[in-house]
Amino acid sequence: MEKSLNKDILIIPLTQRYDCSSFCCTNAELNEFLKNNALLDQAHMTSRTYLCCWKKQTAGYFTLVADTLEVQAVDQSDTIEGYLYRKYPAIKIARLAVDHSLERNGIGRFILLAAIGKAINVSNDIGCRYITVDSKPESMGFYEKHNFKVVEKYRYSEFPKMYLNMYPIVAAMRPKENLKEFEER
Ligand SMILES: CC(C)(COP(=O)(O)OP(=O)(O)OC[C@H]1O[C@@H](n2cnc3c(N)ncnc32)[C@H](O)[C@@H]1OP(=O)(O)O)[C@@H](O)C(=O)NCCC(=O)NCCS
């Protein structure tokens, strides 16, 4: 399916208009959240959910919230020398799931890239350098495949914390002539 995925797949903000009742991933808590809590959380301004629709079906979803990441949690290569605070600003992927009937077709990757794109957009307006996720242990490989790193301190916790440093991605997207100016800011 992956070859034809892009022309049929859409990311849309969750609203009351969409019936997600048939969505079913392998994790009951993630199904419950989408059906019973996502809209309410949105109304309370505590999270934002986006649906991934494929051929009029809810193929998956992700939920974003604001977050912070301890300076000590990130690898030396991802830190900022001389940073003055204890925590970095971040965006958290609070939930991400694909309908089990559609797993392993590239939809998870599509959703993750959409979430990263949204976080990069936020970073244009609000300081924000990392994307975090409290992964399910069985999904760590999925995030590692997309360059997330595990925070060693939490590697063996129930939901190991992982992060992606957006700085190199954003730097690579800048035209070369602007890079020096960008780094000097
Ligand atoms: C984890 C999940 C989102 C992956 O979605 P998916 O649509 O099956 O993933 P994709 O087909 O896009 O896979 C992209 C790549 O990641 C790999 N991958 C997918 N799931 C993986 C896993 N659990 N462990 C290791 N690698 C995984 C795929 O093999 C593929 O690799 P490739 O580039 O070499 O082909 C999905 O299995 C899911 O919803 N699981 C239940 C809920 C969950 O665990 N959510 C994440 C927790 S926060």
The ligand as an SDF file (V2000), in Angstrom:
LIG
                    3D

 48 50  0  0  0  0  0  0  0  0999 V2000
    3.8840    1.7140   16.6800 C   0  0  0  0  0  0  0  0  0  0  0  0
    2.9080    2.0020   15.5210 C   0  0  0  0  0  0  0  0  0  0  0  0
    2.4300    3.4330   15.6090 C   0  0  0  0  0  0  0  0  0  0  0  0
    3.6550    1.7690   14.1920 C   0  0  0  0  0  0  0  0  0  0  0  0
    2.7800    2.0910   13.1250 O   0  0  0  0  0  0  0  0  0  0  0  0
    2.9120    1.3680   11.6830 P   0  0  0  0  0  0  0  0  0  0  0  0
    1.9820    2.0350   10.7480 O   0  0  0  0  0  0  0  0  0  0  0  0
    2.7550   -0.0910   11.8430 O   0  0  0  0  0  0  0  0  0  0  0  0
    4.4330    1.6900   11.3140 O   0  0  0  0  0  0  0  0  0  0  0  0
    5.0610    1.8750    9.8530 P   0  0  0  0  0  0  0  0  0  0  0  0
    4.4970    0.8390    8.9450 O   0  0  0  0  0  0  0  0  0  0  0  0
    4.9370    3.2850    9.4160 O   0  0  0  0  0  0  0  0  0  0  0  0
    6.6010    1.5410   10.1610 O   0  0  0  0  0  0  0  0  0  0  0  0
    7.6610    2.4280    9.8340 C   0  0  0  0  0  0  0  0  0  0  0  0
    8.9540    1.6830   10.1540 C   0  0  0  0  0  0  0  0  0  0  0  0
    8.9970    1.3850   11.5630 O   0  0  0  0  0  0  0  0  0  0  0  0
    9.0950   -0.0330   11.7720 C   0  0  0  0  0  0  0  0  0  0  0  0
    8.2630   -0.3680   12.9240 N   0  0  0  0  0  0  0  0  0  0  0  0
    6.9290   -0.2460   13.0490 C   0  0  0  0  0  0  0  0  0  0  0  0
    6.5390   -0.6380   14.2780 N   0  0  0  0  0  0  0  0  0  0  0  0
    7.6690   -1.0170   14.9270 C   0  0  0  0  0  0  0  0  0  0  0  0
    7.9230   -1.5120   16.2400 C   0  0  0  0  0  0  0  0  0  0  0  0
    6.9360   -1.6920   17.1180 N   0  0  0  0  0  0  0  0  0  0  0  0
    9.2110   -1.7970   16.5790 N   0  0  0  0  0  0  0  0  0  0  0  0
   10.2350   -1.6210   15.6910 C   0  0  0  0  0  0  0  0  0  0  0  0
   10.0400   -1.1270   14.4320 N   0  0  0  0  0  0  0  0  0  0  0  0
    8.7780   -0.8420   14.0700 C   0  0  0  0  0  0  0  0  0  0  0  0
    8.5750   -0.6680   10.4840 C   0  0  0  0  0  0  0  0  0  0  0  0
    9.1100   -1.9620   10.2880 O   0  0  0  0  0  0  0  0  0  0  0  0
    9.0580    0.3230    9.4360 C   0  0  0  0  0  0  0  0  0  0  0  0
   10.4290    0.0870    9.1930 O   0  0  0  0  0  0  0  0  0  0  0  0
   11.0860    0.1680    7.7000 P   0  0  0  0  0  0  0  0  0  0  0  0
   11.2790    1.6340    7.4410 O   0  0  0  0  0  0  0  0  0  0  0  0
   12.3790   -0.5400    7.8420 O   0  0  0  0  0  0  0  0  0  0  0  0
   10.1260   -0.4500    6.7680 O   0  0  0  0  0  0  0  0  0  0  0  0
    1.7080    1.0250   15.5620 C   0  0  0  0  0  0  0  0  0  0  0  0
    2.1930   -0.3000   15.5870 O   0  0  0  0  0  0  0  0  0  0  0  0
    0.7730    1.2150   16.7370 C   0  0  0  0  0  0  0  0  0  0  0  0
   -0.1520    2.0220   16.6770 O   0  0  0  0  0  0  0  0  0  0  0  0
    0.9850    0.4660   17.8340 N   0  0  0  0  0  0  0  0  0  0  0  0
    0.0910    0.5100   18.9980 C   0  0  0  0  0  0  0  0  0  0  0  0
    0.1470    1.8220   19.7200 C   0  0  0  0  0  0  0  0  0  0  0  0
    1.5370    2.2490   20.0560 C   0  0  0  0  0  0  0  0  0  0  0  0
    2.3670    1.4600   20.5330 O   0  0  0  0  0  0  0  0  0  0  0  0
    1.8080    3.5540   19.8350 N   0  0  0  0  0  0  0  0  0  0  0  0
    3.1040    4.1620   20.0790 C   0  0  0  0  0  0  0  0  0  0  0  0
    3.2790    4.3270   21.5250 C   0  0  0  0  0  0  0  0  0  0  0  0
    3.5390    5.9460   22.0510 S   0  0  0  0  0  0  0  0  0  0  0  0
  1  2  1  0
  2  3  1  0
  2  4  1  0
  2 36  1  0
  4  5  1  0
  5  6  1  0
  6  7  2  0
  6  8  1  0
  6  9  1  0
  9 10  1  0
 10 11  2  0
 10 12  1  0
 10 13  1  0
 13 14  1  0
 14 15  1  0
 15 16  1  0
 15 30  1  0
 16 17  1  0
 17 18  1  0
 17 28  1  0
 18 19  1  0
 18 27  1  0
 19 20  2  0
 20 21  1  0
 21 22  1  0
 21 27  2  0
 22 23  1  0
 22 24  2  0
 24 25  1  0
 25 26  2  0
 26 27  1  0
 28 29  1  0
 28 30  1  0
 30 31  1  0
 31 32  1  0
 32 33  2  0
 32 34  1  0
 32 35  1  0
 36 37  1  0
 36 38  1  0
 38 39  2  0
 38 40  1  0
 40 41  1  0
 41 42  1  0
 42 43  1  0
 43 44  2  0
 43 45  1  0
 45 46  1  0
 46 47  1  0
 47 48  1  0
M  END
$$$$
